[in-house]
Amino acid sequence: MQDASDLVREAVAPVEIPASPPFVVRQLVMDLAGRVLNNPKGITTENIGDYSYSLSRTSVNGMALMPAELEWLFKVLGLSSIASVHMDYGPDVLTLREHTPVGWADDEDVTWGW
């Protein structure tokens, strides 16, 4: 249970969870710990002869918060989630190295080398 609690606290760090956390936070910690206790090996399907059994992904996620759980956690604690997308722009690093002069300073003088 402590590992699940630590994981939830880490997910929202550096924001502190109140000493008396909201119900949703307590429920997330219990759900997280329960998934690990109920299915420690993370088995998704089991077949024995004609018998077949499968679990949904939400039951198998183990010791990790699912996106919906993170969304609820952020919402309850009054946090906004943001995301960024990497976009390429301008010349790449190799091109910059090829076409940018390298210089070094000696007191007031700068020597440029190409």
NORTA-V544644 format. One record per helix or strand of 2 or more residues. SS is the DSSP state (A for helix, B for strand). FROM is the first residue (numbers start at 1). LEN is the number of residues. Records with the same first field share a line. If there is no record, write none. Layout:
SS->FROM-LEN ; FROM-LEN
//
This chain:
A->2-11 ; 23-16 ; 57-4 ; 67-10 ; 93-7
B->45-4 ; 51-4 ; 102-5 ; 109-5
//
